[in-house]
Amino acid sequence: MHFLLYPLLLIFFPKHFEPKRKAEWGFHVHKKINEIAIFSLSPKMIEFYKPHMRTVTERSVNPDKRRYINENEGPRYFIDLDAYGSDPLAQLPKKWQEAIGQYGDSILTEHGIVPWHLVQVKYYLSQVFLNQDADQI
């Protein structure tokens, strides 16, 4: 009898038996990760970051906020390596301009640009750290 009951329950009450979706991280978790990261830095780095911890944690969600208002932000968060053949890490150009030349902007944007964007962000941050520009950091 139970073998008949379960399919009927699924038909009449499908939402009740759906697996629960995992909650998205959300802004709170991103902020908490940044706060914890500051305390894992070397003592000399903590000297710089600790006085700015509130600013760092509050601003850590700015890219996520931009994603909702800037369509160019989304592709900066991922890369679909399956779109680039059987050995994508060997095939993908390391430099952005070479990637544009090989695949074109629209293909790269469709499949994500995170590796090239990280290089740009690293360069930018290196410059503002050298200039000791706390607001830009």
Backbone torsions as a table, in degrees:
resi	resn	phi	psi	omega
1	MET	NA	-37.0	-179.5
2	HIS	-62.3	-32.7	-179.0
3	PHE	-64.9	-22.4	175.8
4	LEU	-88.2	-31.6	-175.3
5	LEU	-68.5	-43.5	-176.1
6	TYR	-61.3	-48.2	176.8
7	PRO	-59.7	-35.0	178.6
8	LEU	-67.0	-40.3	177.7
9	LEU	-63.3	-39.8	178.4
10	LEU	-63.5	-36.1	-179.6
11	ILE	-70.9	-45.0	-173.9
12	PHE	-87.9	-23.7	-178.9
13	PHE	-133.8	57.2	-173.7
14	PRO	-63.3	-37.3	-178.0
15	LYS	-63.4	-33.1	-178.4
16	HIS	-64.9	-28.9	-174.7
17	PHE	-104.8	3.7	177.1
18	GLU	-71.5	142.9	175.4
19	PRO	-64.0	145.1	179.4
20	LYS	-69.1	134.8	175.0
21	ARG	-73.8	141.0	174.2
22	LYS	-69.7	139.7	179.8
23	ALA	-68.6	144.5	174.7
24	GLU	-71.9	157.0	-177.6
25	TRP	-61.2	-48.2	179.6
26	GLY	74.9	174.6	-175.8
27	PHE	-65.9	-39.2	-176.7
28	HIS	-58.0	-44.7	-177.4
29	VAL	-69.0	-39.5	176.6
30	HIS	-59.4	-42.8	179.1
31	LYS	-63.8	-43.2	-178.8
32	LYS	-64.1	-40.7	178.2
33	ILE	-60.8	-43.0	178.9
34	ASN	-66.0	-39.0	177.7
35	GLU	-62.6	-46.8	179.7
36	ILE	-64.4	-39.0	-179.9
37	ALA	-59.7	-37.6	179.9
38	ILE	-60.4	-40.1	-178.5
39	PHE	-75.4	-9.3	177.5
40	SER	-96.0	1.1	-180.0
41	LEU	-76.8	166.4	175.7
42	SER	-65.7	156.6	-178.2
43	PRO	-54.6	-39.3	-179.5
44	LYS	-65.9	-39.4	178.6
45	MET	-70.1	-36.7	178.4
46	ILE	-61.1	-35.7	177.9
47	GLU	-54.5	-38.8	179.8
48	PHE	-78.8	-46.7	-171.0
49	TYR	-77.1	-36.3	-174.3
50	LYS	-57.2	-45.0	177.3
51	PRO	-64.1	-20.6	-178.8
52	HIS	-106.0	13.3	-173.0
53	MET	-58.5	-43.2	-178.9
54	ARG	-61.7	-44.4	179.4
55	THR	-63.8	-45.4	-179.8
56	VAL	-59.9	-46.8	-177.2
57	THR	-68.7	-39.1	179.3
58	GLU	-66.4	-40.9	-177.4
59	ARG	-81.8	-10.5	-178.4
60	SER	-63.6	-18.8	179.7
61	VAL	-97.0	1.4	-179.9
62	ASN	-56.0	-43.3	177.4
63	PRO	-60.5	-37.8	178.2
64	ASP	-65.9	-37.8	177.0
65	LYS	-65.9	-41.1	180.0
66	ARG	-62.9	-30.1	-178.8
67	ARG	-58.2	-29.7	-178.2
68	TYR	-83.1	-16.3	-178.2
69	ILE	-118.9	-10.2	-177.8
70	ASN	-129.3	111.5	-176.8
71	GLU	-64.8	-18.6	178.8
72	ASN	-78.4	-14.1	-176.1
73	GLU	-74.3	-39.7	-176.0
74	GLY	-51.9	-51.2	-178.6
75	PRO	-62.4	-15.5	179.3
76	ARG	-74.4	-8.2	-173.1
77	TYR	-99.1	-7.2	-173.1
78	PHE	-154.9	169.7	166.9
79	ILE	-147.7	133.6	177.4
80	ASP	-96.6	89.8	-175.2
81	LEU	-64.8	-26.1	179.0
82	ASP	-60.5	-22.3	-178.4
83	ALA	-76.1	-8.1	-173.5
84	TYR	-114.5	31.1	173.5
85	GLY	89.7	-172.5	-173.2
86	SER	-75.9	-25.2	179.0
87	ASP	-131.2	68.5	-172.4
88	PRO	-62.7	-34.1	-177.1
89	LEU	-66.8	-28.7	176.7
90	ALA	-81.5	-27.4	-174.1
91	GLN	-89.9	-30.1	-175.5
92	LEU	-72.7	131.2	176.1
93	PRO	-64.6	146.7	179.2
94	LYS	-78.2	-31.8	-176.2
95	LYS	-97.6	141.1	-177.2
96	TRP	-57.8	-47.5	-177.5
97	GLN	-63.0	-35.4	176.7
98	GLU	-68.8	-38.2	178.0
99	ALA	-64.4	-42.3	176.9
100	ILE	-59.9	-45.1	-179.6
101	GLY	-63.5	-36.1	-176.8
102	GLN	-81.8	-41.1	-173.0
103	TYR	-114.0	-24.1	-175.3
104	GLY	87.0	151.6	-175.9
105	ASP	-60.7	-42.3	-175.1
106	SER	-66.7	-39.4	178.1
107	ILE	-65.7	-45.9	179.6
108	LEU	-61.2	-44.3	179.7
109	THR	-63.1	-40.6	179.9
110	GLU	-62.7	-37.7	-175.1
111	HIS	-102.2	5.5	174.7
112	GLY	94.1	146.4	-174.7
113	ILE	-126.5	19.9	-172.3
114	VAL	-55.4	-41.3	-177.2
115	PRO	-63.8	-38.6	-179.8
116	TRP	-75.3	-35.4	179.1
117	HIS	-66.4	-38.2	178.2
118	LEU	-60.0	-38.1	178.1
119	VAL	-63.7	-42.8	178.9
120	GLN	-63.5	-42.9	-179.5
121	VAL	-66.1	-41.5	178.2
122	LYS	-60.3	-44.5	178.7
123	TYR	-61.0	-47.9	-179.7
124	TYR	-58.5	-48.3	-178.9
125	LEU	-64.6	-37.2	177.3
126	SER	-59.3	-42.3	-179.6
127	GLN	-66.0	-45.4	-177.7
128	VAL	-71.7	-28.6	173.5
129	PHE	-67.4	-43.0	178.5
130	LEU	-60.9	-35.2	178.9
131	ASN	-84.9	-1.9	-178.4
132	GLN	51.8	43.6	-178.3
133	ASP	-94.2	87.1	-175.1
134	ALA	-58.5	-36.8	179.8
135	ASP	-63.9	-42.0	-179.7
136	GLN	-75.6	-30.5	177.5
137	ILE	-62.9	NA	NA
